[in-house]
Amino acid sequence: MKIAIMGAGLSGLACALTLEKNGLTPTILDNRRCAGDRFVNGEILLPMLEESFSDPLIQLSEAYGIYLQPTNNITALTLHSENKTAQLTGQLGFINLRGRVENSFESQLARQLKTKILFNSPYDYTDILKEFTHIVLAVGDFRYTEEIQRVKSSLAVTLKGAIVAGNFNQREVAAWLDNTIAPKGYCYLIPLSGQEANITLAYPEYPEAQGLSQNKLWDKFFERVCKDTQQDLRVTDQFEIHQYRMGISAIPRIGNTFFVGNCLGTMMPALGFGQLPSMLSGIYAAQDLLGQSSYQKTAKSIYQSYNHSLTLRKFLESLDNAKLDTLIDLVGTPLANRLLNNRRISLLKIISRLLAPLFG
Ligand SMILES: Cc1cc2nc3c(=O)[nH]c(=O)nc-3n(C[C@H](O)[C@H](O)[C@H](O)COP(=O)(O)OP(=O)(O)OC[C@H]3O[C@@H](n4cnc5c(N)ncnc54)[C@H](O)[C@@H]3O)c2cc1C
């Protein structure tokens, strides 16, 4: 078996680690200069919005021997709509770094690997097909999959983010659901430390959003974050992504090519969470290559999460700002807080089941 993993991000590295732990050595190719060679940003793991509602870091270490250290736990999530604010508290999840820093998730995974990653790879999928018996496609870009197989495309998103200097509670993340700032999208703040945070504006590139000025929306968002955090924030770095595609591949595997991470469709359409399903898809593909299970079967849970998340997106998109105010009021009730902290139920599953008759 000659296995090539194309892409040394979350899914590719999780796949490589699983193969390596079980005695197979893949060839890992990445077109960048080192692991995480991209802008730095903060991301979160939020179990309440995952299909299997357990602690993702315990799950990865106990079940798969993959160890990841977050930068912090999340103990408060503040949600803002145009006129309302609510806060959820409890052990809600984890904050982690991505990109070109030593403790980003991809850097941590790369350090656990013994196999050398071949960086600056000039090879495309067709070149690799000629040389290897099995390929794991893990380039983190759904457009790649769209060229190779039939897909269900759901949306493309524009993201504009910044690293800002200020004073932050390191365990509190915040999100804004306000159509005047992020039409059918949302904005968030993730603290990276007590003095730095990542703020991001994300909204779908629907035809009705074409005439909008991203800079004007950004200015509005920035003003709102400064107001809600009661400080004058200073931008120290910025990034922009256009046409970030979210969709799901028709099948997880064609012949001996395995689609993992964003190439499978692990970017969950409701709020863009994709880290855990990406790593799981890489692990599941490796387990198939090891003869332990069938990727066609194990990937089913990811397809299910995707569909649940899409139902949630359709619901959120149907809400105008007045309804979003009502939603935030509801989320702020003690009952909602109790439900969201209940580790025995997956909120994503429940919400999508309730909403499926209307939005599924
Ligand atoms: C701004 C932003 C914020 C996000 N926030 C969150 C969050 O808070 N929580 C969450 O769960 N998810 C979040 N996500 C989603 C999450 O980051 C992705 O779902 C996840 O990284 C996908 O993993 P992957 O392995 O598919 O791709 P990646 O981790 O991106 O890895 C892809 C790798 O492939 C390499 N590559 C690309 N092209 C080639 C090529 N031609 N040949 C070889 N190698 C190639 C790249 O260099 C990279 O190393 C966010 C995404 C973005 C963009």
The ligand as an ORCA input file, in Angstrom:
! r2SCAN-3c Opt
* xyz 0 1
  C     -11.749     32.098      9.867
  C     -12.199     30.710     10.255
  C     -12.662     30.466     11.525
  C     -13.085     29.185     11.905
  N     -13.508     28.999     13.179
  C     -13.830     27.759     13.605
  C     -14.184     27.518     14.960
  O     -14.216     28.442     15.785
  N     -14.480     26.241     15.337
  C     -14.432     25.185     14.455
  O     -14.705     24.049     14.861
  N     -14.115     25.393     13.156
  C     -13.790     26.636     12.709
  N     -13.418     26.837     11.410
  C     -13.393     25.663     10.504
  C     -12.122     24.813     10.649
  O     -10.991     25.646     10.697
  C     -12.016     23.872      9.449
  O     -13.204     23.119      9.365
  C     -10.829     22.915      9.528
  O      -9.614     23.588      9.645
  C     -10.758     22.072      8.269
  O      -9.706     21.155      8.378
  P      -9.052     20.563      7.052
  O      -8.094     19.511      7.461
  O     -10.095     20.236      6.070
  O      -8.250     21.823      6.428
  P      -7.030     22.646      7.004
  O      -6.834     22.431      8.437
  O      -7.225     24.029      6.498
  O      -5.767     22.008      6.260
  C      -5.604     22.020      4.866
  C      -4.124     21.809      4.547
  O      -3.985     21.510      3.167
  C      -2.889     22.246      2.647
  N      -3.107     22.391      1.203
  C      -3.947     23.239      0.555
  N      -3.860     23.046     -0.770
  C      -2.948     22.056     -0.969
  C      -2.428     21.402     -2.126
  N      -2.839     21.734     -3.332
  N      -1.491     20.439     -1.948
  C      -1.070     20.090     -0.709
  N      -1.535     20.668      0.423
  C      -2.459     21.635      0.295
  C      -2.911     23.548      3.429
  O      -1.634     24.152      3.400
  C      -3.279     23.066      4.830
  O      -2.144     22.713      5.572
  C     -13.035     28.110     10.974
  C     -12.582     28.341      9.664
  C     -12.169     29.627      9.308
  C     -11.669     29.862      7.912
*
